[in-house]
Amino acid sequence: MAAATALSFCPARAAAVVVLIVAVLLAAGSVHGGGGAGGGGGRGARTALDDVCSDLGGYYVTPEICASALCGDPSSRCRAARGAPEVAALAAGLAAANATATKASIEAALALAGDGTEASASPPTASRADARRKGMRSCLKLYAGAVPALQWAAQSVAAGRYRGAREVLQAAQYVALGCEGMAGGEAALPRENDQFSLMAIVAHAVVASMVGP
């Protein structure tokens, strides 16, 4: 009551208080809005990556899977892409890089598996180990063919040529699955094989979205 009485006897002061309250509310709204849409990665800040990833449902790739694959490396500048062509180039480049890394991992695993001359192994164990080695060698041949093809695809996408690259990436989706069958299951292969499988699926979806079905 006392505050109301004071304001009623001082119209100028009452007006000043109202102006001050409005100014505070406007400032608060401005700060809140800046946090949501600023360049610091707020919730309202959409990027080219967000736009591309949100449009891949027809390829059974969710926005979360897309972003996880393309931004898996903490040092990745995935959200700095300035348009869909740059996102596509990033995806194709990562597919080629993943295939190269997977090929190297399989070569290392095959070297560790030995040459099949272990004297201490029982016949059934030796037979399983030999079958696994043969499967991994066949798998290695798949990657030996896929790596240069994917490198070509990455160069083509970077140059804005999508159609041939789309077909290469589509075929690459079956490399990891074929390797699993050859080597006797996912557990028999380095984890990079499974990672490449996801990357190939996402990269194909991204590049295919540039040209349509």
N, C-alpha and C positions, 0 to 999 in steps of 0.2 A: 504494500500500500504506500509506504513512504517513497519507494522508487517511482511509483506511478505518479504520486503527487509532485515529486521533484520535476519529472518530465513534463507534466501538464503546465507547470509554471515556467518552463524553459523550452519553448518550441524549437529554438535553434539547436539546443543540445540534443533533443530527441531526434531531430533530423540527422544530426551527425552520427548518432548511435546506429540509426537504421542504415546509413551509408556504409558505416564500418562493418556491420554484419553482412551486408550484401557483398562487399569487397572480399571478406574472408571466405564466404561461400563460393564465390567465383574463383578465387585463388585455389581453393581445395579441389574444385572441379577440374581446373586446368592441370594441376599436378597429377590427379588421378588419370586424366585422359592421356597425359604425356607418358605415364608409366605403362599404359596399355598399348600405345601405338608407336612408341619411339623406337629408335634403332637399337636399343639395348636388348631386343629379343622379348619384349612383352607379349602378352597373350594376343593382343590385337594386331601385332606386326606380322603380316603375311608376306611370304617370300615366293619366288618362282618355284622353289622346291615344294612348298605347300600346295601351290596351284596344280603342279604336275601330279604330285602324289595323290591328291584328292580326286583325280579323274581316272584312276586305274582299276576301278571296280570290275569293269568288263573283262579284265585279265586276271581276276581273282587275287589281286594285290591290294591290300588295305593301305591307307595312308600311313599307319603305324609301321607296317612291314617295309614299305618303301623308304620311309625316313630312317628306319633302323639300319637298313642295308647301305644306304648312300651316306649316312652320317656315322657309321660305326667307328671310324677312326676319329679320336678326339681332336686331332689336328686338321681334320677335313674342313674345307671351306665350302661345304655343300650348300649352306644357306646364303652364300655370297653370290651364287649364280644369278645373272641378271635377266634371265629369260628361259623359256622351255628348251631352246637349242643348247644352252650351256648345261642345263640339267641332263639332257640326253647325252651330251659329250662326256659328262662326268660319269654317268652310268655305264656307258660303253667302255670307257677307259678303265673303270674299276673292274669290270668283267674280265678284260684282258689281263689286268694285273693280278686278279685272283686266280685265274687259270695258270698263270706263270708260277705263282707262289705254290699252288697245289701240285703242279708238276714237280717242282723242286722237293716238296715234302714227300711225295711218293717215291722219288728217286732215293731220298735219304732213308725212308722206311725199308725200301727194298735192299739197300746196302746193309742195313742192320739185320735183316732177315737171314742173311748168309746165302750160301750157294747150294745148300742141300746136302752137304757132306758131313753133317753132324753125326759122329759115330755113336754118341750116347743115346740118341733118340730111339724110342720104340718104333716098330714099323707103322702102326696107325698114326702116331704123332708125326712121324716123318712124312707120311703120305699127306696129311692135312697141311703141314707146313709147305710141302712142295706145291700142293694145289693153290695155296694162298699166294705163293711167289709167282706162279704162272698167271694167276688172275691179276696180280698187281702189274706184271709186265704188260699184259694186254691193256690194262687200264692206262698205263704209261703211254702206250701207243695212241690211245684216244686223245690224251692231253697233248701229245707231241703234234698231232694234227690240228687240235683246237686252238692252241696258242697263237700260231701265225694267222689263222683265220680270224680270231678275235682281235688281234692287233690291227689287221686290215680293217675290220669293222669299226674299231675305235677311230682310226684315221678317217674313214668315210663319214662317220657321224660328225666328227669335228669339222669336216668340210661341208656339212649340210646335206650329205647324200645318205638317205635313210633306208631305201628299199632293199638293196642287197645286204646291208648290215642287219636289217630286221630278220632276214632269213638265216643268216649266220648265227645270230643270237637265239633264234628259235631252235635250231639244231643243237646249240650248245647246252640247252636245258637238259638234254638226255645224256650228256657225257657223264655227269656225276652218278646218275641212276644206273647207267651201264656199268660203271666201275664197281658199284656196290654188288651187282649181280656177278661180275667176274671175280671179285675178291672174296665173295662169300659173306657179304653183309656190311653194313655201315661201320661196325666196330672194327673191322679188319683194316680200315683205311684211316689215314690222318684226318683230323677234324676239318682241315682245309677243304676236303672234298665236299662235305656238307655245306660249308660256308659258300663255296663256289656255286653250289646248286641254287641257293637262295639268291645270290647275286645275279646269276644268269636269268632267273625268272624275272627279277625286278628290272634288269637292264632291258630284256626283251619287251616287257610291258611298256617301259618308258619310250623306247625307240619306236615301237609299234604305234603308240599313241600319237606320234608325230605325223604318221601317214595314214592311220586308220586301218580297218580290216582289209 
